[in-house]
Amino acid sequence: MSVLAALGPAILMVIGLNPHEDEWSGEASWPSAQVFDGDPLYQPTGMGEEVLTLRCRTWPHVMGGLDTLETLKALMRGREVVPYIRIATHLAGEMQGDVAIRKLRHREARKAPDGVGRTHDVEIELVFVGDRWR
């Protein structure tokens, strides 16, 4: 099975909980002050937060993946900080930074006769924390 990323013990892979979209956002602080009658002066004061949102999908009857979802729920509830490792060229892992799960959204659709949805969409909002930033 092809591993695409790891959030600590939660492994995101092609067969399983498959990440299909990433969205990154970040911010920096640049407060301004009017200087006499000229243009305002901008002063960089620090970095704001960096957030990465992963959108994943699985079809549990074919690919599994619900065990990974339960691991993600446990990490969020425990407010644990874990490393986010993304697979790069030639299957080498690249450390992106330490992250915490801020939000976890799970949508289950088209219930099968066994009561489990045929399609599960998961959105994971990660916030980068600690010293290791990408």
Residue frames as a rotation matrix with the C-alpha (Angstrom) as fourth column:
MET 1
0.579 0.815 0.000 0.00
0.815 -0.579 0.000 0.00
0.000 0.000 -1.000 0.00
SER 2
-0.234 -0.661 0.712 1.25
0.641 -0.656 -0.398 3.47
0.730 0.364 0.578 -0.85
VAL 3
0.145 0.177 -0.973 1.69
0.911 -0.409 0.061 5.74
-0.387 -0.895 -0.221 2.17
LEU 4
0.280 0.030 0.960 1.11
0.647 -0.744 -0.165 9.43
0.709 0.667 -0.228 1.37
ALA 5
-0.152 -0.290 0.945 1.44
-0.473 -0.818 -0.327 11.06
0.868 -0.496 -0.012 4.80
ALA 6
-0.120 0.109 -0.987 1.58
0.760 0.650 -0.021 10.35
0.639 -0.752 -0.161 8.52
LEU 7
0.159 0.207 0.965 0.15
-0.528 -0.809 0.260 12.30
0.834 -0.551 -0.019 11.44
GLY 8
-0.229 -0.317 0.920 1.98
-0.942 0.312 -0.126 10.61
-0.247 -0.896 -0.370 14.27
PRO 9
-0.704 -0.061 0.708 0.46
-0.115 0.993 -0.028 7.10
-0.701 -0.101 -0.706 14.42
ALA 10
0.420 0.904 0.077 -2.30
0.032 0.071 -0.997 7.92
-0.907 0.421 0.001 11.88
ILE 11
-0.692 -0.688 0.219 -1.18
0.168 0.141 0.976 6.78
-0.702 0.712 0.017 8.43
LEU 12
0.391 0.763 -0.515 -2.86
-0.420 -0.351 -0.837 8.32
-0.819 0.544 0.183 5.37
MET 13
-0.679 -0.670 0.300 -2.51
-0.109 0.496 0.861 6.09
-0.726 0.552 -0.410 2.33
VAL 14
-0.738 0.359 -0.571 -3.94
-0.642 -0.115 0.758 5.29
0.206 0.926 0.315 -1.09
ILE 15
-0.143 0.686 -0.713 -5.75
0.140 0.727 0.672 2.18
0.980 -0.003 -0.200 0.16
GLY 16
-0.397 0.084 -0.914 -7.32
0.918 0.027 -0.397 3.45
-0.008 -0.996 -0.088 3.38
LEU 17
0.599 0.517 -0.611 -7.99
0.525 -0.830 -0.188 7.06
-0.605 -0.208 -0.769 4.36
ASN 18
-0.077 -0.619 0.781 -6.78
0.996 -0.019 0.084 8.74
-0.038 0.785 0.619 1.17
PRO 19
-0.009 0.034 -0.999 -5.84
0.256 -0.966 -0.036 12.46
-0.967 -0.256 0.000 1.23
HIS 20
0.052 0.091 0.994 -6.92
0.989 0.133 -0.064 14.05
-0.138 0.987 -0.083 -2.05
GLU 21
0.412 0.077 0.908 -6.66
0.398 -0.912 -0.103 17.78
0.820 0.403 -0.407 -1.34
ASP 22
-0.199 -0.524 -0.828 -4.47
0.972 -0.216 -0.096 20.09
-0.129 -0.824 0.552 0.79
GLU 23
0.532 0.295 0.794 -5.13
0.399 -0.914 0.072 23.73
0.747 0.279 -0.604 1.64
TRP 24
-0.242 -0.719 -0.651 -2.46
0.966 -0.115 -0.233 25.79
0.093 -0.686 0.722 3.42
SER 25
0.613 0.313 0.725 -2.91
0.279 -0.945 0.171 29.22
0.739 0.097 -0.667 5.00
GLY 26
-0.127 -0.692 -0.711 -0.60
0.991 -0.050 -0.128 31.41
0.053 -0.720 0.692 7.04
GLU 27
0.807 0.375 0.456 -0.37
0.357 -0.925 0.128 34.95
0.470 0.060 -0.881 8.29
ALA 28
-0.367 -0.895 -0.253 2.26
0.870 -0.234 -0.434 37.44
0.329 -0.379 0.865 9.39
SER 29
0.535 0.541 -0.649 1.75
0.768 -0.631 0.106 40.51
-0.352 -0.556 -0.753 11.58
TRP 30
-0.541 -0.631 0.555 2.48
0.792 -0.605 0.084 43.86
0.283 0.485 0.827 9.91
PRO 31
0.384 0.704 -0.597 0.92
0.832 -0.544 -0.107 46.62
-0.401 -0.456 -0.795 12.05
SER 32
-0.136 -0.373 0.918 1.09
0.761 -0.632 -0.144 50.14
0.634 0.679 0.370 10.62
ALA 33
0.164 0.145 -0.976 1.53
0.766 -0.642 0.033 53.56
-0.621 -0.753 -0.217 12.15
GLN 34
0.801 0.159 0.577 1.13
0.509 -0.688 -0.517 56.94
0.315 0.708 -0.632 10.52
VAL 35
-0.074 -0.900 -0.431 4.46
0.919 -0.229 0.320 58.80
-0.386 -0.372 0.844 10.43
PHE 36
-0.669 -0.114 -0.735 3.96
0.067 -0.993 0.093 62.57
-0.741 0.013 0.672 10.30
ASP 37
0.195 0.802 -0.565 2.34
-0.603 -0.356 -0.714 63.39
-0.774 0.480 0.414 6.95
GLY 38
-0.521 -0.492 -0.698 3.90
-0.854 0.313 0.417 60.60
0.013 0.812 -0.583 4.86
ASP 39
0.100 0.485 -0.869 3.00
-0.454 0.799 0.393 57.06
0.885 0.355 0.300 4.08
PRO 40
0.817 0.233 0.527 2.38
-0.576 0.292 0.764 54.74
0.025 -0.928 0.373 7.00
LEU 41
-0.352 -0.936 -0.018 5.29
-0.899 0.343 -0.271 52.80
0.260 -0.079 -0.962 8.45
TYR 42
0.749 0.546 -0.375 4.84
-0.449 0.835 0.319 49.02
0.488 -0.071 0.870 8.51
GLN 43
-0.221 -0.805 0.550 6.65
-0.971 0.128 -0.202 47.03
0.092 -0.579 -0.810 11.18
PRO 44
0.136 0.246 -0.960 6.91
-0.234 0.949 0.210 43.23
0.963 0.197 0.186 11.04
THR 45
0.015 -0.070 0.997 6.20
-0.979 -0.206 0.000 42.04
0.205 -0.976 -0.072 14.59
GLY 46
-0.585 -0.258 0.769 5.91
-0.511 0.853 -0.103 38.28
-0.629 -0.454 -0.631 14.24
MET 47
-0.847 0.275 -0.454 4.29
-0.248 0.550 0.798 35.34
0.469 0.789 -0.398 12.61
GLY 48
0.022 0.915 0.403 0.72
-0.994 0.061 -0.085 34.32
-0.103 -0.399 0.911 13.05
GLU 49
0.024 0.030 0.999 -0.44
-0.321 0.947 -0.021 30.75
-0.947 -0.321 0.033 12.77
GLU 50
-0.628 -0.167 -0.760 0.04
-0.771 0.261 0.581 28.35
0.101 0.951 -0.293 9.89
VAL 51
0.017 0.753 0.658 -2.86
-0.523 0.567 -0.636 26.02
-0.852 -0.333 0.404 9.16
LEU 52
-0.844 -0.204 -0.496 -3.03
-0.529 0.472 0.705 23.02
0.090 0.857 -0.506 6.84
THR 53
0.101 0.924 0.370 -6.39
-0.740 0.318 -0.593 21.49
-0.665 -0.214 0.715 5.94
LEU 54
-0.931 -0.355 -0.086 -6.35
-0.336 0.740 0.582 17.96
-0.143 0.571 -0.808 4.55
ARG 55
0.174 0.982 -0.077 -9.38
-0.935 0.140 -0.326 16.58
-0.309 0.129 0.942 2.77
CYS 56
-0.870 -0.481 0.111 -9.52
-0.454 0.868 0.202 12.79
-0.194 0.125 -0.973 2.69
ARG 57
0.231 0.939 -0.255 -11.94
-0.971 0.239 0.000 10.15
0.061 0.248 0.967 1.45
THR 58
-0.878 -0.433 0.203 -12.39
-0.434 0.900 0.042 6.44
-0.201 -0.051 -0.978 1.93
TRP 59
0.197 0.853 -0.483 -14.76
-0.804 0.422 0.419 3.72
0.561 0.306 0.769 0.87
PRO 60
-0.174 -0.423 0.889 -14.51
-0.949 0.313 -0.036 1.45
-0.263 -0.850 -0.456 3.94
HIS 61
0.684 0.479 0.550 -16.09
-0.351 0.877 -0.326 -1.64
-0.639 0.030 0.769 2.37
VAL 62
0.922 -0.387 0.030 -13.33
0.184 0.368 -0.911 -1.67
0.341 0.846 0.410 -0.27
MET 63
0.201 -0.919 0.339 -10.40
0.046 -0.337 -0.941 0.27
0.979 0.204 -0.025 1.19
GLY 64
0.083 -0.161 -0.983 -10.80
0.975 0.219 0.047 0.31
0.208 -0.962 0.175 4.98
GLY 65
-0.457 -0.400 0.795 -9.60
0.328 -0.906 -0.267 3.54
0.827 0.138 0.545 6.57
LEU 66
0.556 0.746 0.366 -12.00
-0.079 -0.391 0.917 3.80
0.827 -0.539 -0.158 9.51
ASP 67
0.577 -0.448 -0.683 -9.29
0.815 0.369 0.446 2.67
0.052 -0.814 0.578 11.95
THR 68
-0.552 -0.777 0.302 -7.20
0.771 -0.614 -0.171 5.67
0.318 0.138 0.938 10.85
LEU 69
-0.077 0.630 0.772 -10.21
-0.021 -0.776 0.631 7.93
0.997 0.032 0.073 11.43
GLU 70
0.846 0.391 -0.363 -10.53
0.305 0.203 0.930 6.60
0.437 -0.898 0.052 14.99
THR 71
0.026 -0.922 -0.385 -6.82
1.000 0.020 0.021 7.28
-0.011 -0.386 0.923 15.56
LEU 72
-0.598 -0.203 0.775 -7.30
0.388 -0.920 0.058 10.86
0.702 0.335 0.629 14.37
LYS 73
0.445 0.830 0.335 -10.27
-0.035 -0.357 0.933 11.31
0.895 -0.428 -0.130 16.73
ALA 74
0.707 -0.238 -0.666 -8.15
0.701 0.366 0.612 10.04
0.098 -0.900 0.425 19.64
LEU 75
-0.414 -0.904 0.108 -5.32
0.892 -0.426 -0.152 12.47
0.183 0.033 0.982 18.75
MET 76
-0.338 0.369 0.866 -7.78
0.068 -0.908 0.413 15.39
0.939 0.199 0.281 18.61
ARG 77
0.716 0.696 -0.049 -9.52
0.064 0.004 0.998 14.47
0.695 -0.718 -0.041 21.88
GLY 78
0.551 -0.594 -0.586 -6.16
0.830 0.319 0.457 14.01
-0.084 -0.738 0.669 23.60
ARG 79
0.982 -0.165 -0.087 -4.93
-0.177 -0.973 -0.150 17.36
-0.060 0.163 -0.985 22.23
GLU 80
0.450 -0.850 0.274 -1.70
0.487 0.491 0.723 15.66
-0.749 -0.192 0.634 21.23
VAL 81
0.514 -0.448 -0.732 1.10
-0.755 -0.641 -0.138 17.27
-0.407 0.624 -0.667 19.26
VAL 82
0.491 -0.301 0.817 2.43
0.359 0.925 0.125 14.89
-0.794 0.232 0.562 16.60
PRO 83
-0.567 -0.713 -0.413 4.85
-0.176 -0.385 0.906 15.15
-0.805 0.586 0.092 13.67
TYR 84
0.711 0.700 -0.069 3.36
-0.182 0.088 -0.979 15.60
-0.679 0.709 0.190 10.21
ILE 85
-0.477 -0.867 0.147 5.41
-0.165 0.252 0.953 13.71
-0.863 0.430 -0.263 7.66
ARG 86
0.649 0.655 -0.387 4.59
-0.475 -0.048 -0.878 13.90
-0.594 0.754 0.280 3.97
ILE 87
0.218 -0.550 0.806 5.94
0.586 0.734 0.343 11.48
-0.780 0.398 0.482 1.41
ALA 88
0.363 -0.223 -0.905 8.04
-0.583 -0.811 -0.034 13.27
-0.726 0.540 -0.425 -1.20
THR 89
0.460 -0.250 -0.852 10.01
-0.838 0.193 -0.510 12.22
0.292 0.949 -0.121 -4.27
HIS 90
-0.231 -0.566 -0.792 11.20
-0.382 0.801 -0.461 8.60
0.895 0.196 -0.401 -4.36
LEU 91
0.531 0.631 -0.565 9.10
0.252 0.519 0.817 7.76
0.809 -0.576 0.116 -1.27
ALA 92
-0.624 -0.725 -0.293 11.34
0.578 -0.175 -0.797 9.77
0.526 -0.667 0.528 1.06
GLY 93
0.396 0.797 -0.455 9.48
0.902 -0.244 0.357 11.25
0.173 -0.552 -0.816 4.01
GLU 94
-0.499 -0.492 0.714 9.71
0.340 -0.869 -0.360 14.99
0.797 0.063 0.601 4.51
MET 95
-0.349 0.316 -0.882 9.09
0.920 -0.067 -0.387 16.38
-0.181 -0.946 -0.267 8.01
GLN 96
-0.031 0.445 0.895 6.62
0.555 -0.737 0.386 19.24
0.831 0.509 -0.224 7.62
GLY 97
-0.567 -0.181 0.804 6.48
-0.485 -0.715 -0.504 20.17
0.666 -0.676 0.317 11.32
ASP 98
-0.900 0.322 -0.294 4.76
0.431 0.544 -0.720 19.40
-0.072 -0.775 -0.628 14.59
VAL 99
-0.604 0.767 0.217 0.98
-0.325 -0.486 0.811 19.74
0.728 0.419 0.543 14.36
ALA 100
-0.829 0.540 0.142 -2.14
0.049 0.323 -0.945 19.53
-0.557 -0.777 -0.295 16.48
ILE 101
-0.618 0.705 0.348 -5.59
0.654 0.214 0.726 18.70
0.437 0.676 -0.593 15.14
ARG 102
-0.950 0.311 -0.007 -7.76
-0.272 -0.842 -0.466 21.76
-0.151 -0.441 0.885 15.61
LYS 103
0.038 0.998 -0.043 -10.88
-0.846 0.009 -0.533 20.49
-0.531 0.057 0.845 13.83
LEU 104
-0.961 -0.196 0.194 -11.95
-0.078 0.868 0.491 17.14
-0.264 0.457 -0.849 12.47
ARG 105
-0.072 0.959 -0.273 -15.03
-0.874 -0.193 -0.447 16.86
-0.481 0.207 0.852 10.27
HIS 106
-0.931 -0.160 0.327 -16.46
-0.040 0.938 0.345 13.52
-0.362 0.308 -0.880 9.16
ARG 107
-0.064 0.918 -0.392 -19.28
-0.921 -0.206 -0.332 13.02
-0.385 0.339 0.858 6.67
GLU 108
-0.808 -0.077 0.584 -20.70
0.015 0.988 0.152 9.56
-0.588 0.132 -0.798 6.03
ALA 109
-0.219 0.727 -0.650 -22.94
-0.908 -0.397 -0.138 9.04
-0.358 0.560 0.747 3.00
ARG 110
0.133 0.413 -0.901 -25.00
-0.813 0.565 0.139 6.33
0.567 0.714 0.411 1.31
LYS 111
-0.119 -0.124 0.985 -25.53
-0.875 0.481 -0.046 3.84
-0.468 -0.868 -0.166 4.13
ALA 112
-0.610 -0.135 -0.781 -24.93
-0.520 0.812 0.265 0.20
0.598 0.567 -0.566 3.21
PRO 113
0.371 0.827 -0.421 -27.14
-0.205 0.516 0.832 -2.60
0.906 -0.223 0.361 4.57
ASP 114
0.009 -0.429 -0.903 -24.65
0.811 0.531 -0.244 -3.14
0.585 -0.731 0.353 7.42
GLY 115
0.783 0.430 -0.450 -25.26
0.617 -0.633 0.467 0.45
-0.084 -0.644 -0.761 8.62
VAL 116
-0.075 -0.880 -0.470 -21.87
0.445 -0.451 0.774 1.80
-0.892 -0.151 0.425 7.58
GLY 117
0.645 0.309 -0.699 -21.74
-0.351 -0.692 -0.631 4.51
-0.678 0.652 -0.338 4.92
ARG 118
0.744 -0.354 0.567 -20.28
0.645 0.604 -0.469 3.56
-0.177 0.714 0.677 1.58
THR 119
0.105 -0.693 0.713 -18.39
0.530 -0.568 -0.630 6.88
0.841 0.444 0.308 1.32
HIS 120
0.619 -0.021 -0.785 -16.67
0.730 -0.354 0.585 8.75
-0.290 -0.935 -0.204 4.15
ASP 121
0.301 -0.515 0.803 -15.28
0.370 -0.713 -0.596 12.26
0.879 0.476 -0.024 3.66
VAL 122
0.521 -0.255 -0.814 -12.93
0.829 -0.078 0.554 13.57
-0.205 -0.964 0.171 6.34
GLU 123
0.499 -0.402 0.768 -11.53
0.122 -0.844 -0.522 17.09
0.858 0.354 -0.372 6.74
ILE 124
0.431 -0.484 -0.761 -8.58
0.902 0.208 0.379 17.53
-0.025 -0.850 0.527 9.11
GLU 125
0.749 -0.207 0.630 -7.56
-0.050 -0.965 -0.258 21.05
0.661 0.161 -0.733 10.14
LEU 126
0.375 -0.744 -0.552 -4.00
0.914 0.397 0.086 21.05
0.155 -0.537 0.829 11.45
VAL 127
0.938 -0.221 0.268 -2.26
-0.247 -0.966 0.069 23.94
0.244 -0.131 -0.961 13.17
PHE 128
0.244 -0.936 -0.255 1.55
0.411 0.338 -0.847 23.99
0.878 0.102 0.467 13.20
VAL 129
0.954 0.059 0.293 2.94
-0.243 -0.415 0.877 24.30
0.174 -0.908 -0.382 16.73
GLY 130
0.719 -0.695 0.018 6.31
0.439 0.474 0.763 24.11
-0.539 -0.540 0.646 18.41
ASP 131
0.134 -0.831 -0.540 9.79
-0.269 -0.555 0.787 24.80
-0.954 0.040 -0.298 17.12
ARG 132
-0.727 -0.447 0.521 9.76
0.299 0.478 0.826 22.71
-0.618 0.756 -0.214 13.95
TRP 133
0.383 0.779 -0.496 8.01
-0.243 -0.433 -0.868 24.69
-0.891 0.453 0.024 11.21
ARG 134
0.419 -0.222 0.880 8.28
0.796 0.557 -0.238 23.94
-0.437 0.800 0.410 7.55
